[in-house]
Amino acid sequence: MHWKHILAIPVLLLLLVLRALPAAALEAPPKNPQDRTQFFRDVVVGPNGTANVVQCFGCNVHVLGHVTGDVLTVGGSIYISGLVDGNALAVGGHIESQSGGELRGHAAAVGGYATTTGTGKIDRDSFSASYAIVPGQYRPTEFGIALLVIANLLGVAIACLVLRPKRVDNTAWTIWNRKNMVLVTGFVALLIAWGIESLGEHLGPAEIPANTLLVVILVVIGSGGATGLGRLVGGVAFPQLTSMRATLAGIFALSMLEVIPLFGFVVFSIGLLIALGAAIVSGFGARAVPSEEELAHPLS
C-alpha cells in the first residue's frame, strides 16, 4: 500500500534530523546490566527501580524511579515523574516532566512537545518540533497531521500537473502489473540512497549540501511514483472521480492511514518503496507496462 511520505521525511531525512540534534542525546554509554531496550512494548522504570540508558522503539517510556543515563524513544513519548540524570530525545513523541519529575539534561521532541506539568522540571534547554511527524507515532499533534496532509497533497498535485493524466495512469498500471518489480526496485533504490548518505561523513563541509540534494532527489522521485499510487488507491475506492481527483483522494486516504499508531509506519514504509519503484520502473509514466496477459496475447 502506500505513498511515500511524499514530501515529508523519507527515512533518509529522519537520519539527518537525528544527526542535527545534540550528540549527547544519541551517544549511549557502554552497555551494562541496567540498560533497558524495548520494541513495541512500553518501558516502565518503577518507583524503586533504577536504569542506565533507556531506549524504546514504537513504545513509550514511563520513569517513576531513577534513570542515570539518557532516554530515547522512536515513535513514542517519555513521561517523567522520577529522576533522569541524562538527556531525553523523543522522535515522534512528547516529553513530559510531570509532578515530582526532574530531567537534569536536555529535552528534544521531534514530532511532539517538551513540556512540564505541576512541579515537574527540565533543568537544561528544551527543543520541540511539533510540526514534524513520524508515521505511526503515538499521539501525533494536530499541527503535524495537518502539515503532513497538506505536504503530501501539495507534492502530488504538483507532480500531477507536471506529468499529466496519461503518465499518472501509466504509473498506476505499472504498480498493478509489476508489483514485485516495483517493490524490489524501490528497496534497491533506498539501499543505494542510504549508502550514499553514509558516505557523506567523508565530504567534510560538503556533507550537508550533498545530503540535502539527495533528499530532494528522493522527494522528486517519490512524488512522481506517489501519483500512480494515489491514482490506484483512489480509482479503487472512488471509481466515480476523475483521474486527478481520484489521485488526490487516494493520497488523502493514505495520509490518514499514516497517522494510525504503529500501523502508520508500515503504511509509510511500503508506500515509500512502491512510490520510488513505480517512478523508476515506469520512467515517470513515460511508458505503460503491460500485464502478463497482454504480453502473452498482444493486440494485432
N, C-alpha and C positions, 0 to 999 in steps of 0.2 A: 503494500500500500504506500505510499506517500509522497511527499512533496518536499523536497529539500527545504530546508528551513528557509527556504528560499531567500533570502535576503537577510536572514538572521544568521547567526554564527554557525558556520559549519564546525565540525569537530575541531578543525584547524584554528578557527577564530577563538574558540574556547581556550585552546592552548596558549594563544597569545595573551589573552586576558589573564590567565593564571600566571604567566611569566611577568606580567606588569605589576602584580601585587607584591607586597613586602615579602622578600625571600624568607624571612624568619618564620612566616606563617606556613611555608611549604616545606621547609627543611626539617625533617624529623630527626631527633636524637637517635643514637644507636638503639636497636631493638633490645627490650628487656622483658621480663615476665609480666610487667604491669602495663604494657601496651595493649590497647583494645582496638581491634579492627572488625567491622561487621558489614555484611551486604544484605540489603533489603530487610533488615530487622533492627529495630531501634536499640541503641545502646543506652543503658541506664547505669550511672555511677551512683550507687546508693548513698544514703546519708553518712554511713560509716565506712564507705568504700574509698579506695584510692586508685588512681590510674596515672600512667605517664602520658603517652601520646594516644589520643582517641581519634579514630578515623571511621566514618560511616558513609557508605555509598548506597544511595537510594533509600535512606532512612534518616531518622532524627537522633540527636544526642541530648540526653537529659542529665545534667550534672547536679546532683544533690549533695555529693561529697566533695572530694578534693582531686583535681587533675593537676599534676605537676608540670606537664608539658603543654603542647598545642592541641587544639581541637579542630578537625576538618570534616566537613560534610559536603557531599556532592549529590544534589538532588534532595536535600533535606535541611532541616533547621537545627539550631543549637539553643537550648534553654538552660540557663544557668541560675540555680538557686543555692549553689555551693560556692566553691572557690576554684578558679582556673588561674594558674601562675603564668601560663604562656599566652599565645595569641589564638584567636578564633577566626576561622575562614569558612564561610558558608557559600558554596557555589550552587545557586538555585535554591536559596532558602533564606530564612531570617536568623538573626542573632538577638536573643532577648535575655538581658540580665534582670532576673526577677527579684522580688523582695528577699533580702538576705543573701543575694548572689553578688559575686565580685569577679570581674575579669581584669586581671592585672596587666595584660598585654594589649595589643592592637585588636580591633574588630573590623572585619571586611566582609560585607554581604553583597554578593553579586546575584541579582535577581530577587532581592528582598531588602529588609530594613535591619539596621543595627540599632536597637532601642533599649531603654531601661524602663522598668516599672517599679513602683513603690520605692524601696530603699536600695534597689539594685544599682550596681556601679560598673562602669567601664573606665578604667584608670587612664588609659592612653587613647590615642587617636582612633576614631571610628570612621568607616567609609561605607556608604550604601549606594548601590546602583540598582534602584528599584525598577528602572526601565528595562533592564535586561531580563531574559527569561531562559531557563534551561528546560527543554522539553521533558515532560514527565515529573517536574519538580512538585514538591508538596507546597500548598498554599501560594500559588503564583499571585503576584499583585495585579490589581485591575489595570494599572498603568501598563504593566508588562504585557498582559494579554492583549490590550488594545493596540499596543505598538507592534506586537507580533503579527496580528491580523492585518493591520494596515501595511506593514512592510511586505508581507507575503503577497497581498493583493496588488500592491503597487508594483512590485518587482515583476510579477507575472503579467500584469496589464501592459507594462512597457514592453516586455518580451513578445506579447501577443501582437502589439502594434508593429513591431519590427518584423516578426516572422510572417504575419498574415495567416488567415484561417487555414489555407491549404497545408502549410508547413506544420501548423499545430495539429491538424488531423493526422498528418503523416507520422508525427512523433507519437501520437496516441496509438496508432496502429502498430508502430514498431514495438511499443511496450506490450501490446496484446499478442502480437505474433512471435516475438522473440524474448519472452520473459527471462529465460535462463541467460541468454547472451547479454541482455541489458544488465542484469544483476552482477554477473561476473565482470563485465566491463566497468561498471560503477565501482565495484570493490577494488579492482586493479588501479583505477584512476585515483581513488582515495589513498591507496597504499603509496603510489608514486608521489602524490602531494605531501603525504606525511613524511616520506623520506627526504624530499626536497626541503621541507620545513626544518627537519632535524639537522640538515647541513648548514642552516642559517647561522648557527653559533660561530661558524668559522669565517663569516663575512665581516666581522667587526662592525663598524658604523653603518655598513650597508644592510645589516640584518633586518632592521625594521622596514625599510623601503621594499626589500625583497619579499618579506613575508606579507606585507600589505598587498603587493602586486599579485602574489599567489592567491590570497583570499579573494581579490577582485576577479581573478580568472575563474576561480571555483564558483563564485556567485553568478557570473555571467553564464557559465556552462549549466549550472544548476537551474537558473531561471529559465533557460531555453527548454531544458528537459521537463521542468515542472509544468510547463504549458500543456504538454502531452499528458502528464499525469492528472492534472486538473481536468482536462478535456475527457479523459477516460472515466474518471470518477463522476464528473458532472453529467456525462452522457448516460451513464447507467442510472444515477439517482434522479436526474432531472431531464428525462428524454424530451420534454416539451420545449426546452430552452434552445435558443440558437447557439452556434458553436462558441462564440466568445463569452456569452453569458453563462453557458454551461461550464466553461473552463473556470471562470471566476467563482462560480457557485461551488465547484469541486474543491478549489483551493481553500475557500472559506470553511467548508466542512472538514477538510484535513487539518486546518489550523486549529479548529476547535478540538479535534482529537489529540493534538499535540499537548494540550494543557491538562489532560487527564493524568493524574499521578501515576508514575511508573509506566503505564501503558503508552503515554505520550512519547517516551523516549524510544520505544520500539517503533512507533509510527514514524517518528523523525528519522531514525537510523535507516529503516528500509526505504523510506521515501527519498532520502539523500542518495542512496545507492541507485535507485531507479532513475531519479532525475539526471544524475551525472551520466549513467549508462545510456539512457534514451537519447540524450543530446548527441553523444559521440557516435552511437550506432546509426542513428538516422541522419547524421550530418546536419543537425539543427533542422530536421524535417525536410531537407533538400531531396531526399529520396524516400519513396514509400517502400516498406519492407513487406513483401507478400507473405501470406500464410503458407504452411506446408502443403495444404490442399491446392492453393493457387499455383504453387511451384510444380506440383505433380500434374495438374491439369490446366496449363496455361491457355488463355484465350487466343484463338487464331485471329 
